[in-house]
Amino acid sequence: MSTFTQPHPHSYKARVGTRAALTSGRLRKKTSPYIFITPFIIFFLAFSVYPMLFTAELSLTNWHGSGNAVWVGLGNYSYLLTNKAFWASLANSAILWLLVLPIQLALGIVSAVLLNIAEMKLRSLYRVTFIIPFVTPLVAIAQVWVVVFDERYGAVNAFLRIFGIENIGWLTTTTWAKPTLALLFLWKTTGFVVIILLSGLQSINSTLYEAAEIDGAGKVRQLFSITMPLLRPTLGFVVVMQTLGVFQMFAEPFVVTQGGPYNSTTTAGYHLYNFITRADLGTGAANSILLVVIVMTLSLLFVRSLTSKE
């Protein structure tokens, strides 16, 4: 005769409690990442997405900071795309970009490779020296630039006069104003580029260089066969950041040249500032949207060209 054993109530409760604890643990494990990332999402939506959407809406209106905004549709965009000053500011920024980026990438790569050599003495000192211009206030550097490159009393022209060279209008002629401004941007930001490229170099596995050396590859061959291909993602990041920096350039022309002479240093960022000072906020918003689209398109095209050979 079979007997039926009644389960002990305490063991049943224990099993139920264990199952509930496991379920709760799994739920916490699944939801914890979302809980931790929620503050960032809120911050991103509040300070990035919402301002962009507000700017896009504002770009479709005629608003001067007070009163009701008048809907004009694509009128602001049509005005800008047919405005010579807008295209001239983009051309000025594009020329500065061509003056800055190739030189900066070349200097950055060479400097980062040299700083990455283990046998190099005083590497820490050189790294600090490179980063000092980047952390120095831009307005202070720009004021120094105004003094150093002054046509009559500047140190640069004083040095050139020793060799019989006449005074050069570094900041007062259309020929030299852009190169002088580009030199300021190079001096200010090249240290940042060097540090970023150096971090990219240090992420490359050293065994690749050891294997290449065993196979008889010299330093130059290693540079073009190992370093440059593996450095492409870092170079892409640098290109995007510096493209944004050049096209957003405002403080440099504002302090050094005031956009002159003859608007030759009126960059895209400085041109946008002119709309803000006139309280033409609708057109300024449209200018911002167009600038974002153009800069991101240029950056993505350049990054794609860098990574297409991978």
N, C-alpha and C positions, 0 to 999 in steps of 0.2 A: 504494500500500500504506500503510495507516494504521499509525501507531505509537502505542503507549500510553506516556504519560509517568508514571513513578512519582513520587507526591508526596514532596517533600523532608521527611524526618522532623522537621527543626527547625521548618519552617513548620506542620506538623500539631500539634506540641506547643505552639507559640505560640498557635494557634487554640483549642486545648483549654484552655490557661491563661487566655486572655482570656475564654472563655465561663465558666469557673469563677469568675473574678474578678467578672464581671458578676452571676452568680447569687449569689455571696456578698454583693456590694454591695446587691442588691435585698433579700436576706434581712435584712441589717443595717438597711436603711431601714425595713422592715416591723416588725422586732422592737424597734428602738430606743425608740419611744414607750412600749411596754409595760415595757421595762426601767427607764426613768426613772420611770414611775408606780408600779412595784411597791412601793417603800418606803412611799409614801403609802397604798397599799391595805393593806399590812400594818399600818401605824400605825392606820388607820381601823378595821380589823377588830379590832385588839387593844384599842383605847381607846374605841371608840364602839359597835360592833356587839356585841362580847362582853359589855361591862357592861350593855347594854340587855337582851340575852337572859338574862343572869344575874339581873337585876332582875325580869324577867318571870317567871322560874322561881321566884325567891324569894317573889314576891307570892302564890304559890299554896301557901305553907307557913306554919307557925307556928314561927318561929325567933328566939331571943333572943341570938344571937351565940356560943353554946356548946352542945355536945351535938348530937343529931340533930335535923334539921328534920322536923317533922310535917306531912304533906300534909293540907291543908284545902280544896283545890280553890278554888272561888270565894267561900269564906267571908269572906276579908278584904275583897273587893269588896262583898259583901252588907252587911258591917258598916259600911263607909264610906258607902255610898249611903243607908243608913238612919240615919246619925249626924248629929245637928244641928250639932255642932261643925265637921264637915267642910264642910257647906253654908254655915255662917256664915263660915268662913275664905274660901271662894270668893266669898261676897257682899262681904266686906270688900275683897278684891282687885279685884272688879268695880267697886266704888264708887271705889276709888283710880284704877283705869284710866279711869273716866269723868272724874275730876277732873284727871288728868294729860294724857291723850292729845290731846283737842281743843285745850287751851291750848298744849301743846307743839308741835303741828303748826302752829298759827297763828303762834306766836312764831318757830318755826324757818323757816317760809316767808318771813315778813316780813324777818327778820334776814338770811337767805341772799340774798334779792333785793337788799337794801341793800348787802351786802358784795360783790355781784357787779357793782355799778356802777363802771365803770372810773375815773370822775372822783372817786370818793370818796377822801379823804385818810386816811392812817394805816390803810389796810385791813389790813395785816399785824399791826399792834398789836391791832386789834379781834379778829382771828382768834385770836391767842394768848390774849387775855383770855377769849374764849368757851371755849377748851379747858382752861384752868387748873382750873376746878371738876371737870371729868371725870377729870383725872389726879391730883387730890388724893385721898389715902386716905379712904375713906368713913367709917371709924371716927373719924378726926379731925374731919371735917365734922359727924358726928352728935353728937360731944361738944360742939362749938360750938353746935349747935342746942339741946342741953339747957340750956346756960347762957343763951343769948340769949332763949329762950322760957320761961325759968323764971317761974312765976306771981308770986313775990314779988320776986325780985332781977333778973329778966331785963331786957335793954335794951329790948325791944319794949314791955313794960308800963310801963317807966319813961318812955318817950317818950309813950305814950298818956295817962299820968297828967297830963302837961302840959296836955292838953285836957279834963281832968276825967273821963276814962273810967276806970271801975273796972278792977281787975286781972282779966285773962281767963285762965282755966285752959287754955292752949293744949295742954298735954300731959296734963292731968288730967281733962278732961271729954270725954264721948263726942261732943259737938257739934263740938269744935275739934281733936280729936286726929288725925282722918283728914286734914282740910285742911292741918294743919301738917306731917304726914308727906308728903303729896303735894307740898307746897312744897319740902321737902328733896329729894325725887326730881327735881322740876323743876330746881332749882338745880344739882343734880349732873350731870344727863344732857342738858340742853337744848343745851349746847355741842356735844356729840357729834352731835345731830340737825342742828344748823346746819351743821356741817362736811360731813356726808353730803349734805344737800340742796344745799349750795354746789357740791359736786363734780358733782351731777346737773345743776345749772344750767349749769355750765361745759362740759358735754358737748353742750349744745344749740347747733346751728349758728347763728352770729350773723347769717348772711344772711337767715334767716327774719324776724328783727326788722327788718332793713333793708328787706326787701320789704313788710312790714306797715306800716312807717312811710311808705314811698312811697305806699301805698294809703290813707293817712290814718288808720290805726289809732293810737289814743293808748296810753299806758302801761298803763292799766287794761285796755283791750281786748286788748293783747298778753299781759298776765298771764293772763287767763282763756281766751284763744284759742290761745296758743302755749305759754306756760310751764307752766301746770297740766296740760294733756293730756300733754305730753312728760315731765313730772316724775312721772307716775303710777307707773312701775316703782320709782323711788327712794322714793316715798312708801310703796309697798307694803313695801319692805325695812325702812323705818323703823318702820312699824306692827308688823311681825312682831317686830323686835328689842325694841321698847319694851313690847309685850304680854308677851313672855317676861320682860323685866326686872321689870315690875310684879308678875306672878304669882309670880315667884321671889323677890320682895323679902323679905329676911331680916334683914340687918345693921341696916337703918333701924329697924324696930320692936324689934329685940333690944336695941339700944343706947339708943334714945330713949324708948320707952314700955314695953318688956318685954311687948308684946302688949296692954297695957291702954289705958285703963281699962275694966274689965268685958269684956275680950277684943275691944274695938271695933277694935283695930289688929292683931289676930291674923290675919296674911295667910296665904295658902295655903302659902307657903314656911316661915313660922314654925310653922304647924300641923304640917307635915311634920317639922320639927326636934324637936317634942315627942315624936314616936314614936321618934326616934333616941335621945334622952336617956333614954327608958324601955326602950331596947334591944328595942323591939317592931319588929324589922326586917322581918318579913313584912308587917305592916300598913303600915309605912312604904314598903315597895317598891310595894305596891298603890296607895298614895296617890300615889307618883311617877308610876306608869303612867297613872292617871286624870288627873293634872295635865297630863301631856304631851298626852294625847288632847284634853282640853278646850281647852288653850291653842292647840294647832295647829289645831283646828277653828275657833276664834274668829278666829285670824289668817288662815286661808285664806278664810273667809267675807268678812272685811273687805277683804282684797286683791282678791278676786274682784269685790266691789262697786266697788272703785276702778278696775279694769281692764275692767269690763263695757261701758263706753262707748267703748272704743277702736275 
